[in-house]
Amino acid sequence: MRIRHTDLQELKRSGAGTRRGWLAAACARLQSLPEHPSVRILAAEEDGQTRAVLGLRMFWGANGHLVKAMICVLAVDPEHNSRGIGARLVRFAEGIARVHGCTRVDVVPDLGSWGEGRCWKGLGYDNPGAGLHKELRPSGHSKCA
């Protein structure tokens, strides 16, 4: 399994001409994200094929520090579901946020049912009335701005 940064055009090309409806649907959702350096698109690949994608949006404060990261898109190839691919992408996105000194990752409301909700809970996400989110522990490294 390989996780890497990608862009929307590359994802569209990788799914062109295939019967990969899940990837086309994910690309349609990714199009709603702004084309801005604060957005990261991650792909999990196996055997030369995209198996899952995640769209991460980061919000920077006036002080130049990352104040919040939000998982806006998460899609896994149904033929490769329940293998931990989505969880690995989420942990990778958390690592990006943590490296930038962020202490919180939120999840857009319509992703709350991923894995029937069990996956988020298993990864430490909570919803005490403030939306599905996870408080990150500091990495011990200095903040990057």
Secondary structure, DSSP 8 states (H G I E B T S, - for coil): -EEEEE-HHHHHHHHTTSS-HHHHHHHHHHTTS-SSTTEEEEEEEETTEEEEEEEEEEEE-TTSSEEEEEEEEEEE-GGGTTSSHHHHHHHHHHHHHHHTT--EEEE-GGGTTGGGGHHHHHTT-B-SSS-SEEE----SS----
